[in-house]
């Protein structure tokens, strides 16, 4: 679902190009982001989908950001391999 804000992804393309080319230092990028009401990472996104995700993520409360970050990490991480502890063979009672 698209994020509804006053900022469409890459609506600031001239600035985005300057940021992407390294012509702008981080302090200026922070000023731009603050004035636009977007996270700094939004200015560095290399496609519209990523920009939209960054913008939506930045609008969430910190607790929700942490939960979502953990969920995303779990989805992209390879499944952990479970190793079972070695079971000791039980000694069978001798009969006879």
C-alpha positions as CSV (number, residue, x, y, z in Angstrom):
1,X,0.0,0.0,0.0
2,X,1.6,3.4,-1.0
3,X,2.3,5.8,1.8
4,X,0.2,8.9,1.6
5,X,2.3,12.0,2.3
6,X,2.9,15.3,0.7
7,X,6.2,13.8,-0.7
8,X,6.2,11.5,-3.6
9,X,9.3,9.4,-4.0
10,X,12.0,11.3,-5.8
11,X,9.9,14.5,-5.9
12,X,13.2,16.2,-5.1
13,X,15.2,14.7,-7.9
14,X,17.6,17.6,-8.5
15,X,18.7,17.4,-4.8
16,X,18.7,13.6,-5.0
17,X,21.1,13.7,-7.9
18,X,23.5,16.0,-6.0
19,X,23.3,13.8,-2.9
20,X,23.9,10.6,-4.9
21,X,26.9,12.1,-6.7
22,X,28.5,12.9,-3.4
23,X,28.5,16.7,-4.1
24,X,26.6,17.4,-0.9
25,X,27.9,16.7,2.6
26,X,25.8,15.0,5.3
27,X,25.0,18.2,7.1
28,X,23.4,19.7,4.1
29,X,21.5,16.4,3.4
30,X,20.2,16.5,7.0
31,X,19.1,20.1,6.5
32,X,17.2,19.1,3.3
33,X,15.6,16.1,5.0
34,X,14.5,18.1,8.0
35,X,13.0,20.8,5.8
36,X,11.2,18.2,3.7
37,X,10.1,16.1,6.8
38,X,11.7,12.9,5.5
39,X,14.5,10.7,6.9
40,X,18.0,11.4,5.5
41,X,18.1,7.8,4.0
42,X,15.2,8.8,1.8
43,X,17.5,11.2,-0.1
44,X,19.9,8.3,-0.8
45,X,17.4,5.7,-1.9
46,X,18.2,4.4,-5.4
47,X,14.7,3.5,-6.4
48,X,11.2,4.7,-5.8
49,X,10.1,1.5,-3.9
50,X,13.0,1.8,-1.5
51,X,12.3,5.5,-1.0
52,X,8.6,4.7,-0.2
53,X,9.7,2.0,2.4
54,X,12.1,4.4,4.0
55,X,9.5,7.1,4.3
56,X,6.9,4.7,5.8
57,X,9.4,3.2,8.2
58,X,10.4,6.7,9.4
59,X,6.8,7.5,10.2
60,X,6.5,4.6,12.6
61,X,7.1,4.9,16.4
62,X,10.6,3.6,17.4
63,X,9.2,0.5,19.1
64,X,7.4,-0.4,15.9
65,X,10.5,0.3,13.8
66,X,12.5,-2.2,16.0
67,X,9.8,-4.8,15.7
68,X,9.6,-4.4,11.9
69,X,13.4,-4.4,11.6
70,X,13.7,-7.7,13.4
71,X,10.9,-9.2,11.3
72,X,12.6,-8.1,8.1
73,X,16.0,-9.4,9.2
74,X,14.4,-12.8,10.0
75,X,12.8,-12.9,6.6
76,X,16.0,-12.3,4.7
77,X,18.4,-14.3,6.9
78,X,19.1,-17.9,6.1
79,X,17.3,-20.2,8.5
80,X,19.4,-21.2,11.5
81,X,20.5,-24.8,11.4
82,X,19.5,-26.6,14.5
83,X,22.0,-29.1,15.8
84,X,20.7,-31.6,18.3
85,X,22.9,-32.4,21.2
86,X,24.3,-35.9,20.9
87,X,22.3,-38.4,23.0
88,X,24.3,-40.8,25.1
89,X,23.5,-44.4,24.5
90,X,21.8,-45.9,27.5
91,X,23.3,-49.0,28.9
92,X,20.9,-51.9,28.7
93,X,20.6,-54.1,31.7
94,X,22.0,-57.5,31.2
95,X,19.7,-60.4,31.5
96,X,20.6,-63.8,32.1
